[in-house]
Every structure is written in C-alpha cells, then in structure tokens.
C-alpha cells in the first residue's frame, strides 16, 4: 500500500508539473518544442533509405 500511495503522490506531482509546463508552453511554444525535440529526438523515425539523400 505504501508503494501505491507513493506512486499516486508522484503522479499527482507530475500532473501538477504538466499543467505548469503546458501553461508555460502557451507562452513560448516554439522554444519548448524545440528544446523537447533536441533533448529527446524521436527514436521511431527510421533513417532515410540509401540513395534518397543527395
């Protein structure tokens, strides 16, 4: 039960952080998306097939 309680507390903290961040991102959407993209680039994007790059 203690673990679950801690997890719920963590989730509540995270969601609170999320709302703050989303409010913040409304002010500077470009900067936030850019930093997000550079920090964790999409891993599911395959490299371009050979021969297509010029």
N, CA, C and O atoms as a printed pandas DataFrame, in Angstrom:
     atom_number atom_name residue_name chain_id  residue_number  x_coord  y_coord  z_coord
0              1         N          UNK        A               1    0.839   -1.198    0.000
1              2        CA          UNK        A               1    0.000    0.000    0.000
2              3         C          UNK        A               1    0.875    1.249    0.000
3              4         O          UNK        A               1    0.567    2.243   -0.658
4              5         N          UNK        A               2    1.972    1.176    0.752
5              6        CA          UNK        A               2    2.864    2.337    0.821
6              7         C          UNK        A               2    3.410    2.694   -0.555
7              8         O          UNK        A               2    3.504    3.867   -0.918
8              9         N          UNK        A               3    3.771    1.653   -1.320
9             10        CA          UNK        A               3    4.310    1.887   -2.658
10            11         C          UNK        A               3    3.263    2.565   -3.533
11            12         O          UNK        A               3    3.561    3.520   -4.251
12            13         N          UNK        A               4    2.034    2.063   -3.464
13            14        CA          UNK        A               4    0.954    2.623   -4.275
14            15         C          UNK        A               4    0.706    4.082   -3.896
15            16         O          UNK        A               4    0.527    4.944   -4.757
16            17         N          UNK        A               5    0.701    4.335   -2.600
17            18        CA          UNK        A               5    0.490    5.707   -2.130
18            19         C          UNK        A               5    1.557    6.641   -2.670
19            20         O          UNK        A               5    1.269    7.754   -3.110
20            21         N          UNK        A               6    2.798    6.165   -2.629
21            22        CA          UNK        A               6    3.904    6.985   -3.140
22            23         C          UNK        A               6    3.751    7.217   -4.636
23            24         O          UNK        A               6    4.014    8.311   -5.138
24            25         N          UNK        A               7    3.324    6.175   -5.340
25            26        CA          UNK        A               7    3.153    6.279   -6.795
26            27         C          UNK        A               7    2.090    7.308   -7.123
27            28         O          UNK        A               7    2.268    8.137   -8.015
28            29         N          UNK        A               8    0.965    7.247   -6.384
29            30        CA          UNK        A               8   -0.125    8.206   -6.616
30            31         C          UNK        A               8    0.363    9.618   -6.338
31            32         O          UNK        A               8    0.039   10.555   -7.067
32            33         N          UNK        A               9    1.143    9.758   -5.277
33            34        CA          UNK        A               9    1.678   11.074   -4.931
34            35         C          UNK        A               9    2.563   11.572   -6.074
35            36         O          UNK        A               9    2.503   12.738   -6.463
36            37         N          UNK        A              10    3.384   10.665   -6.599
37            38        CA          UNK        A              10    4.274   11.025   -7.697
38            39         C          UNK        A              10    3.465   11.455   -8.915
39            40         O          UNK        A              10    3.785   12.451   -9.565
40            41         N          UNK        A              11    2.411   10.695   -9.218
41            42        CA          UNK        A              11    1.592   11.006  -10.378
42            43         C          UNK        A              11    0.926   12.368  -10.217
43            44         O          UNK        A              11    0.835   13.144  -11.169
44            45         N          UNK        A              12    0.462   12.649   -9.002
45            46        CA          UNK        A              12   -0.173   13.947   -8.762
46            47         C          UNK        A              12    0.842   15.066   -8.965
47            48         O          UNK        A              12    0.532   16.097   -9.561
48            49         N          UNK        A              13    2.060   14.851   -8.462
49            50        CA          UNK        A              13    3.110   15.843   -8.630
50            51         C          UNK        A              13    3.393   16.050  -10.117
51            52         O          UNK        A              13    3.523   17.180  -10.586
52            53         N          UNK        A              14    3.485   14.942  -10.847
53            54        CA          UNK        A              14    3.798   15.009  -12.276
54            55         C          UNK        A              14    2.705   15.761  -13.024
55            56         O          UNK        A              14    2.997   16.589  -13.888
56            57         N          UNK        A              15    1.443   15.475  -12.694
57            58        CA          UNK        A              15    0.353   16.138  -13.408
58            59         C          UNK        A              15    0.349   17.629  -13.087
59            60         O          UNK        A              15    0.044   18.459  -13.943
60            61         N          UNK        A              16    0.692   17.959  -11.841
61            62        CA          UNK        A              16    0.754   19.364  -11.471
62            63         C          UNK        A              16    1.858   20.049  -12.286
63            64         O          UNK        A              16    1.691   21.171  -12.766
64            65         N          UNK        A              17    2.982   19.350  -12.428
65            66        CA          UNK        A              17    4.098   19.874  -13.209
66            67         C          UNK        A              17    3.669   20.048  -14.663
67            68         O          UNK        A              17    4.012   21.033  -15.318
68            69         N          UNK        A              18    2.911   19.070  -15.149
69            70        CA          UNK        A              18    2.445   19.118  -16.527
70            71         C          UNK        A              18    1.606   20.356  -16.795
71            72         O          UNK        A              18    1.787   21.024  -17.812
72            73         N          UNK        A              19    0.684   20.666  -15.882
73            74        CA          UNK        A              19   -0.182   21.830  -16.097
74            75         C          UNK        A              19    0.655   23.095  -16.111
75            76         O          UNK        A              19    0.410   23.997  -16.911
76            77         N          UNK        A              20    1.641   23.164  -15.229
77            78        CA          UNK        A              20    2.516   24.335  -15.194
78            79         C          UNK        A              20    3.272   24.439  -16.513
79            80         O          UNK        A              20    3.379   25.520  -17.092
80            81         N          UNK        A              21    3.789   23.321  -16.978
81            82        CA          UNK        A              21    4.566   23.315  -18.220
82            83         C          UNK        A              21    3.693   23.660  -19.418
83            84         O          UNK        A              21    4.135   24.374  -20.319
84            85         N          UNK        A              22    2.453   23.160  -19.439
85            86        CA          UNK        A              22    1.593   23.458  -20.585
86            87         C          UNK        A              22    1.217   24.930  -20.587
87            88         O          UNK        A              22    1.130   25.546  -21.650
88            89         N          UNK        A              23    0.995   25.498  -19.415
89            90        CA          UNK        A              23    0.724   26.938  -19.345
90            91         C          UNK        A              23    1.937   27.700  -19.855
91            92         O          UNK        A              23    1.807   28.691  -20.573
92            93         N          UNK        A              24    3.109   27.227  -19.476
93            94        CA          UNK        A              24    4.353   27.867  -19.876
94            95         C          UNK        A              24    4.537   27.732  -21.392
95            96         O          UNK        A              24    4.989   28.668  -22.052
96            97         N          UNK        A              25    4.190   26.580  -21.929
97            98        CA          UNK        A              25    4.403   26.327  -23.355
98            99         C          UNK        A              25    3.475   27.185  -24.206
99           100         O          UNK        A              25    3.769   27.441  -25.374
100          101         N          UNK        A              26    2.360   27.631  -23.636
101          102        CA          UNK        A              26    1.472   28.513  -24.390
102          103         C          UNK        A              26    2.160   29.846  -24.651
103          104         O          UNK        A              26    1.927   30.498  -25.669
104          105         N          UNK        A              27    3.009   30.231  -23.713
105          106        CA          UNK        A              27    3.722   31.499  -23.864
106          107         C          UNK        A              27    4.838   31.373  -24.897
107          108         O          UNK        A              27    4.991   32.234  -25.764
108          109         N          UNK        A              28    5.624   30.287  -24.800
109          110        CA          UNK        A              28    6.729   30.106  -25.746
110          111         C          UNK        A              28    6.688   28.707  -26.341
111          112         O          UNK        A              28    7.507   27.859  -25.987
112          113         N          UNK        A              29    5.735   28.456  -27.248
113          114        CA          UNK        A              29    5.590   27.106  -27.809
114          115         C          UNK        A              29    6.784   26.677  -28.652
115          116         O          UNK        A              29    7.211   25.524  -28.581
116          117         N          UNK        A              30    7.325   27.595  -29.450
117          118        CA          UNK        A              30    8.419   27.203  -30.341
118          119         C          UNK        A              30    9.626   26.741  -29.533
119          120         O          UNK        A              30   10.213   25.690  -29.794
120          121         N          UNK        A              31    9.977   27.557  -28.546
121          122        CA          UNK        A              31   11.175   27.251  -27.773
122          123         C          UNK        A              31   11.035   25.912  -27.053
123          124         O          UNK        A              31   11.974   25.118  -27.008
124          125         N          UNK        A              32    9.851   25.672  -26.490
125          126        CA          UNK        A              32    9.650   24.445  -25.734
126          127         C          UNK        A              32    9.710   23.224  -26.648
127          128         O          UNK        A              32   10.372   22.235  -26.333
128          129         N          UNK        A              33    9.020   23.300  -27.773
129          130        CA          UNK        A              33    9.013   22.145  -28.676
130          131         C          UNK        A              33   10.414   21.897  -29.215
131          132         O          UNK        A              33   10.825   20.752  -29.400
132          133         N          UNK        A              34   11.140   22.972  -29.462
133          134        CA          UNK        A              34   12.495   22.826  -29.974
134          135         C          UNK        A              34   13.382   22.133  -28.943
135          136         O          UNK        A              34   14.116   21.200  -29.269
136          137         N          UNK        A              35   13.307   22.598  -27.696
137          138        CA          UNK        A              35   14.149   22.011  -26.652
138          139         C          UNK        A              35   13.741   20.554  -26.416
139          140         O          UNK        A              35   14.591   19.695  -26.180
140          141         N          UNK        A              36   12.433   20.282  -26.481
141          142        CA          UNK        A              36   11.960   18.913  -26.304
142          143         C          UNK        A              36   12.532   18.037  -27.408
143          144         O          UNK        A              36   12.993   16.923  -27.159
144          145         N          UNK        A              37   12.496   18.552  -28.627
145          146        CA          UNK        A              37   12.952   17.771  -29.773
146          147         C          UNK        A              37   14.443   17.487  -29.686
147          148         O          UNK        A              37   14.886   16.377  -29.981
148          149         N          UNK        A              38   15.226   18.498  -29.278
149          150        CA          UNK        A              38   16.667   18.300  -29.222
150          151         C          UNK        A              38   17.047   17.415  -28.050
151          152         O          UNK        A              38   18.020   16.663  -28.121
152          153         N          UNK        A              39   16.260   17.506  -26.943
153          154        CA          UNK        A              39   16.601   16.701  -25.776
154          155         C          UNK        A              39   16.321   15.223  -26.029
155          156         O          UNK        A              39   17.175   14.377  -25.763
156          157         N          UNK        A              40   15.131   14.905  -26.541
157          158        CA          UNK        A              40   14.854   13.505  -26.866
158          159         C          UNK        A              40   14.300   13.433  -28.277
159          160         O          UNK        A              40   13.092   13.547  -28.482
160          161         N          UNK        A              41   15.190   13.242  -29.257
161          162        CA          UNK        A              41   14.764   13.115  -30.652
162          163         C          UNK        A              41   13.918   11.865  -30.837
163          164         O          UNK        A              41   14.129   10.872  -30.141
164          165         N          UNK        A              42   12.972   11.895  -31.753
165          166        CA          UNK        A              42   12.115   10.726  -31.979
166          167         C          UNK        A              42   12.938    9.507  -32.383
167          168         O          UNK        A              42   13.703    9.547  -33.347
168          169         N          UNK        A              43   12.767    8.435  -31.634
169          170        CA          UNK        A              43   13.561    7.226  -31.914
170          171         C          UNK        A              43   12.896    6.347  -32.967
171          172         O          UNK        A              43   13.552    5.522  -33.604
172          173         N          UNK        A              44   11.582    6.531  -33.146
173          174        CA          UNK        A              44   10.878    5.629  -34.071
174          175         C          UNK        A              44   10.958    6.116  -35.512
175          176         O          UNK        A              44   10.354    5.515  -36.400
176          177         N          UNK        A              45   11.697    7.201  -35.756
177          178        CA          UNK        A              45   11.852    7.671  -37.132
178          179         C          UNK        A              45   13.046    6.960  -37.760
179          180         O          UNK        A              45   14.177    7.127  -37.303
180          181         N          UNK        A              46   12.805    6.171  -38.797
181          182        CA          UNK        A              46   13.905    5.429  -39.424
182          183         C          UNK        A              46   14.797    6.362  -40.217
183          184         O          UNK        A              46   14.327    7.391  -40.701
184          185         N          UNK        A              47   16.074    6.032  -40.364
185          186        CA          UNK        A              47   16.958    6.845  -41.200
186          187         C          UNK        A              47   16.511    6.758  -42.658
187          188         O          UNK        A              47   15.959    5.738  -43.070
188          189         N          UNK        A              48   16.738    7.802  -43.437
189          190        CA          UNK        A              48   16.319    7.762  -44.848
190          191         C          UNK        A              48   17.012    6.623  -45.584
191          192         O          UNK        A              48   18.199    6.376  -45.366
192          193         N          UNK        A              49   16.289    5.933  -46.445
193          194        CA          UNK        A              49   16.909    4.818  -47.182
194          195         C          UNK        A              49   18.053    5.307  -48.053
195          196         O          UNK        A              49   18.042    6.437  -48.541
196          197         N          UNK        A              50   19.028    4.452  -48.238
197          198        CA          UNK        A              50   20.212    4.826  -49.021
198          199         C          UNK        A              50   19.808    5.154  -50.455
199          200         O          UNK        A              50   18.968    4.481  -51.051
200          201         N          UNK        A              51   20.422    6.197  -50.989
201          202        CA          UNK        A              51   20.127    6.561  -52.373
202          203         C          UNK        A              51   19.188    7.758  -52.469
203          204         O          UNK        A              51   19.144    8.428  -53.501
204          205         N          UNK        A              52   18.431    8.034  -51.397
205          206        CA          UNK        A              52   17.488    9.154  -51.472
206          207         C          UNK        A              52   18.168   10.456  -51.068
207          208         O          UNK        A              52   17.736   11.535  -51.475
208          209         N          UNK        A              53   19.233   10.364  -50.269
209          210        CA          UNK        A              53   19.930   11.578  -49.847
210          211         C          UNK        A              53   20.824   12.063  -50.982
211          212         O          UNK        A              53   21.550   11.293  -51.611
212          213         N          UNK        A              54   20.742   13.369  -51.217
213          214        CA          UNK        A              54   21.545   13.907  -52.320
214          215         C          UNK        A              54   22.763   14.614  -51.777
215          216         O          UNK        A              54   23.568   15.137  -52.547
